[in-house]
Every structure is written in C-alpha cells, then in structure tokens.
Amino acid sequence: MEKKFVTYNYHAHTTRCQHAFGTEREYIEAAIDMGIEKFGFSDHIPCPFTDGYVSGIRMLMEEAEGYVSCIRALAEEYRKQIHIFVGFEAEYIPEFYEKQMKLVRELGCDYLIMGQHFWTNEKVGPYAGEATKDAGRLHAYVDSVIEGMKTGSYSYLAHPDLINYQGEEVAYQREMERLCLAMKELKIPLEINVLGMETGRNYPDERFWKLAGKIGNDVVFGLDAHKEDAIRDVKSYEKCVTLAEKSGLHLLQELALKRP
C-alpha cells in the first residue's frame, strides 16, 4: 500500500455540531493544500425530537438547509480546485429514519455515512463508545447496523469498531464477524477512523481490523475532521496505513457515493 495522504475524504464536520472548530473554508483550503481531490462534509444529522429536547451534539433541524446551502456555494467557488460534496453522518434510529430521509432527499444531499453512536437515541443511550462488558449491547449494536445498512441509504460505515466491548473475547469475535460478513455481503465499506487514532480512543481496534482483513471487507480512511489540523494529520494517517497493511486490508482507491 503506497504511503501517501488520502486523495478523498467524506468524513468532516462543521461548527454546527457544537463540538467542531474552524470554518468550512479553512477545511477546504487545507484539503487543497494536502492534495485531496474529493472532500465531503458529513456533519451530524439533526434529529426531529418532539418533546422539546435540544441536542448538544448536532445541529437543529432548521439549520440543515443553511448547512447544505453553505457547502454548495463553496463547492461552486472552489470547483476548479477540488470536488466538494455534502451529506450527513447519521445513526440509523428507526423512530427518526423516515423524517430524516425526507429531509436529506428534499435538500438533495450527495450521501450519508452511518456512524452508529446510539441505536436508540442520545436521550436514552447508551453511547456505543462507553465501555461495557454487556454482550447484549454488543449484539444490539451489530443488529442495528445491519438493519440500517439494509435500507441502502448509507455509503459506508464510519468507525465500525466504535462499540467499546470489554467482555468475553469469544462474544466480541462472534458479533464482529457477523457485522463484517454482513457488510461484505451488502458491499458496504468499513472506515478506519483517523481521528480515533490521533486521540487514542478505543478505535481503531486491531482485533476488529484483523478480522476484517481475514473476511476481505472493503476499507476506506476517514479523517473525521473536527478541526483544520485533522486535515493535515499525516502522522496519524500513517499509523492507520500501518494498521491496514498489518491486517491485510483491501483499501478502496475510489468510493462510489450512494444517493440517500
């Protein structure tokens, strides 16, 4: 695998999610400087809560139109230098799915990626990255990912190893094998998350990627940029490349985006 920086990245956020920093323009100009040819913004999708709850980790429903309009305007401005796309990173949560799909289709978004941070909703929890020895949570996470991917709405699975299971290894191997086999059958690529590598999170998890390499899943890199510096983070990217090589992973040189 040739060690150069990404030529495409479809995982980047904006300040609308309330935990990212910098402007969209700064991200785009950093991407151009780094030789990225295709760059997608995939901020956290808004949720149509009906009880007055206001999320602290995503934009409001009414902000979505301005988000897409902003990215479209910048895509036109920079069209001779880089290809810019707009979408969302979305959990598959059945109670919100239809309203969210209606929103993204009306806005004409280019793609969705699945980041299954929750499989109920953020008010109920649990957060998938919360350490647990509960094999039931692991099973529920895999079930929700597979069910969501069967809709055909998502271009790839972000940080599939987000689930922070610390229980019996046999359960982890069984459930992650089930996930990897299902994604291979559905032709869904899996993302090695560069942000997770940079911040020392529980992902990327070598156990998972060794299994994905054995099963033969397609793989992409995702910067998961929440700040401009992430788009210049060659050191963490190279660590991800080393992991991919060690695990025998099949890295996609191009990614075909799916319209939601």
C-alpha positions as CSV (number, residue, x, y, z in Angstrom):
1,M,0.0,0.0,0.0
2,E,1.6,3.3,-1.1
3,K,2.1,5.7,1.8
4,K,0.6,8.9,0.6
5,F,-2.1,11.1,2.1
6,V,-5.7,10.5,1.3
7,T,-7.0,11.6,-2.1
8,Y,-10.6,11.5,-0.9
9,N,-12.3,12.1,2.5
10,Y,-16.0,12.1,3.1
11,H,-16.0,12.4,6.9
12,A,-15.7,16.0,8.1
13,H,-17.8,18.2,10.5
14,T,-18.7,21.8,11.0
15,T,-19.3,24.0,14.0
16,R,-23.0,23.3,13.7
17,C,-22.4,20.1,15.6
18,Q,-21.3,22.1,18.6
19,H,-18.0,20.2,19.0
20,A,-16.1,21.1,15.9
21,F,-13.9,24.2,15.3
22,G,-12.9,26.4,12.3
23,T,-14.7,27.3,9.2
24,E,-15.7,25.3,6.2
25,R,-13.4,27.4,4.0
26,E,-10.4,26.6,6.3
27,Y,-11.2,22.9,5.9
28,I,-11.4,23.2,2.1
29,E,-8.2,25.1,1.7
30,A,-6.4,22.7,4.0
31,A,-7.7,19.8,1.8
32,I,-6.4,21.5,-1.3
33,D,-3.0,22.1,0.3
34,M,-2.9,18.4,1.2
35,G,-3.7,17.3,-2.4
36,I,-7.1,15.9,-1.5
37,E,-9.2,15.7,-4.7
38,K,-12.6,14.9,-3.3
39,F,-13.8,16.3,0.1
40,G,-17.1,15.7,1.7
41,F,-18.8,17.4,4.7
42,S,-20.8,15.0,6.7
43,D,-21.9,16.8,9.8
44,H,-24.0,15.0,12.4
45,I,-27.6,14.7,11.2
46,P,-30.3,16.6,13.1
47,C,-32.9,14.6,14.9
48,P,-36.6,15.5,14.9
49,F,-37.2,15.4,18.7
50,T,-40.8,16.2,19.5
51,D,-40.6,16.8,23.3
52,G,-38.6,20.0,23.3
53,Y,-35.3,18.2,23.8
54,V,-32.3,20.1,22.3
55,S,-29.3,18.1,21.3
56,G,-25.8,19.3,22.4
57,I,-24.0,17.2,19.8
58,R,-25.7,18.0,16.5
59,M,-27.4,20.8,14.5
60,L,-31.1,21.7,14.8
61,M,-33.5,20.6,12.0
62,E,-33.9,24.2,10.9
63,E,-30.1,24.6,10.4
64,A,-29.9,21.8,7.8
65,E,-30.9,23.9,4.9
66,G,-28.3,26.6,5.6
67,Y,-25.6,23.9,6.1
68,V,-26.3,22.4,2.7
69,S,-26.5,25.9,1.0
70,C,-23.2,26.9,2.5
71,I,-21.4,23.9,1.3
72,R,-23.0,24.1,-2.2
73,A,-21.8,27.7,-2.5
74,L,-18.3,26.8,-1.5
75,A,-18.3,23.8,-3.9
76,E,-19.1,26.2,-6.7
77,E,-16.4,28.7,-5.6
78,Y,-13.7,26.1,-5.4
79,R,-14.9,23.9,-8.3
80,K,-11.7,24.3,-10.3
81,Q,-9.5,23.2,-7.4
82,I,-11.4,20.4,-5.6
83,H,-14.6,18.4,-5.8
84,I,-16.8,19.2,-2.7
85,F,-19.7,17.1,-1.6
86,V,-22.3,17.5,1.2
87,G,-24.1,14.9,3.3
88,F,-24.5,13.8,6.9
89,E,-23.1,11.3,9.3
90,A,-26.2,9.6,10.6
91,E,-27.2,7.0,13.1
92,Y,-29.9,4.5,12.0
93,I,-32.6,5.1,14.5
94,P,-36.0,3.7,13.3
95,E,-38.1,6.4,15.1
96,F,-36.3,9.2,13.2
97,Y,-35.3,7.5,10.0
98,E,-38.3,8.4,7.7
99,K,-38.3,12.1,8.7
100,Q,-34.5,12.3,8.3
101,M,-34.6,10.7,4.9
102,K,-37.3,13.1,3.8
103,L,-35.1,16.0,4.9
104,V,-31.9,14.8,3.2
105,R,-33.8,14.0,0.0
106,E,-35.5,17.4,-0.1
107,L,-32.1,19.0,0.4
108,G,-30.6,17.0,-2.4
109,C,-27.7,15.7,-0.3
110,D,-25.0,13.7,-2.0
111,Y,-24.6,10.9,0.5
112,L,-24.9,9.6,4.1
113,I,-22.4,7.7,6.1
114,M,-23.5,5.7,9.1
115,G,-21.9,6.5,12.5
116,Q,-23.9,4.4,14.9
117,H,-23.1,6.3,18.1
118,F,-26.5,5.3,19.5
119,W,-29.0,2.7,18.4
120,T,-32.0,4.1,20.4
121,N,-31.4,7.8,20.6
122,E,-29.0,10.1,22.5
123,K,-31.5,10.8,25.3
124,V,-32.0,7.1,26.1
125,G,-28.4,5.9,25.3
126,P,-26.2,4.1,25.7
127,Y,-23.4,5.7,23.7
128,A,-21.6,2.9,21.7
129,G,-18.2,4.1,22.8
130,E,-19.0,3.7,26.5
131,A,-17.0,0.8,28.0
132,T,-19.2,-2.2,28.7
133,K,-19.0,-5.9,29.4
134,D,-22.7,-6.4,28.4
135,A,-22.8,-8.7,25.5
136,G,-26.4,-7.7,24.9
137,R,-25.2,-4.2,24.0
138,L,-22.7,-5.6,21.5
139,H,-25.4,-7.7,19.9
140,A,-27.8,-4.8,19.7
141,Y,-25.2,-2.6,18.1
142,V,-24.5,-5.1,15.4
143,D,-28.2,-5.7,14.9
144,S,-28.9,-2.0,14.4
145,V,-26.0,-1.5,12.0
146,I,-27.1,-4.4,9.8
147,E,-30.8,-3.4,9.9
148,G,-29.8,0.2,8.9
149,M,-27.5,-0.8,6.1
150,K,-30.2,-3.0,4.6
151,T,-32.1,0.2,3.8
152,G,-29.4,1.0,1.2
153,S,-29.2,4.7,2.4
154,Y,-25.6,4.8,3.5
155,S,-22.3,4.9,1.5
156,Y,-20.1,3.4,4.2
157,L,-19.9,2.5,7.9
158,A,-17.9,5.0,9.9
159,H,-15.8,3.7,12.8
160,P,-17.4,0.2,12.8
161,D,-15.2,-0.6,15.8
162,L,-16.7,2.2,18.0
163,I,-18.5,-0.3,20.2
164,N,-16.3,-0.5,23.3
165,Y,-16.9,-4.0,24.4
166,Q,-14.6,-5.3,27.1
167,G,-16.2,-8.6,27.9
168,E,-15.5,-12.1,26.7
169,E,-13.4,-12.2,23.6
170,V,-15.4,-15.1,22.1
171,A,-18.5,-12.8,22.1
172,Y,-16.6,-9.9,20.5
173,Q,-15.2,-12.2,17.8
174,R,-18.6,-13.7,17.1
175,E,-20.5,-10.4,16.8
176,M,-17.8,-8.6,14.9
177,E,-17.6,-11.5,12.5
178,R,-21.3,-11.2,12.0
179,L,-21.0,-7.5,11.3
180,C,-18.1,-7.9,8.8
181,L,-19.8,-10.7,6.9
182,A,-23.0,-8.7,6.6
183,M,-21.2,-5.6,5.4
184,K,-19.3,-7.7,2.8
185,E,-22.5,-9.2,1.5
186,L,-24.1,-5.8,1.3
187,K,-21.0,-4.3,-0.3
188,I,-20.6,-1.7,2.4
189,P,-17.0,-0.4,3.0
190,L,-15.7,0.0,6.5
191,E,-13.9,3.1,7.7
192,I,-10.6,3.2,9.6
193,N,-11.0,6.3,11.6
194,V,-8.0,8.6,11.7
195,L,-9.4,10.8,14.5
196,G,-9.7,7.8,16.7
197,M,-6.0,7.0,16.1
198,E,-5.0,10.6,16.7
199,T,-6.8,10.9,20.0
200,G,-6.1,7.4,21.4
201,R,-9.7,6.2,21.6
202,N,-10.8,2.6,21.8
203,Y,-10.8,2.6,18.0
204,P,-9.2,1.7,15.6
205,D,-9.3,-1.7,17.3
206,E,-6.6,-4.1,16.0
207,R,-8.8,-7.1,16.8
208,F,-11.6,-5.8,14.6
209,W,-9.3,-5.0,11.6
210,K,-7.5,-8.3,11.8
211,L,-10.9,-9.9,11.4
212,A,-12.0,-7.6,8.6
213,G,-8.8,-8.4,6.8
214,K,-9.4,-12.1,7.1
215,I,-13.0,-11.7,5.8
216,G,-12.0,-9.4,3.0
217,N,-14.0,-6.3,3.7
218,D,-13.5,-3.2,1.6
219,V,-11.9,-0.3,3.6
220,V,-11.7,3.4,3.4
221,F,-9.9,6.0,5.6
222,G,-12.0,8.7,7.2
223,L,-10.3,11.8,8.7
224,D,-13.4,12.5,10.9
225,A,-12.2,16.1,10.9
226,H,-13.5,18.3,13.7
227,K,-10.7,20.9,13.1
228,E,-8.5,22.1,10.3
229,D,-5.4,20.3,11.8
230,A,-7.1,16.9,11.3
231,I,-6.8,17.5,7.6
232,R,-3.1,17.8,7.8
233,D,-2.5,14.9,10.3
234,V,-0.1,12.8,8.2
235,K,1.3,11.1,11.3
236,S,-2.0,9.6,12.4
237,Y,-2.8,8.7,8.9
238,E,0.4,6.8,8.5
239,K,-0.3,4.9,11.7
240,C,-3.7,3.9,10.1
241,V,-1.8,2.8,6.9
242,T,0.5,0.6,9.0
243,L,-2.6,-0.9,10.7
244,A,-4.2,-1.6,7.3
245,E,-1.0,-3.2,5.9
246,K,-0.6,-5.3,9.0
247,S,-4.2,-6.5,8.8
248,G,-4.1,-7.3,5.1
249,L,-7.0,-4.9,4.4
250,H,-8.4,-4.0,0.9
251,L,-8.3,-0.3,0.6
252,L,-10.6,1.3,-2.0
253,Q,-8.8,3.8,-4.2
254,E,-12.2,5.3,-5.1
255,L,-15.5,5.3,-3.3
256,A,-18.8,5.4,-5.2
257,L,-21.2,7.5,-3.2
258,K,-24.8,6.4,-2.8
259,R,-27.6,8.9,-3.1
260,P,-29.8,8.5,0.1
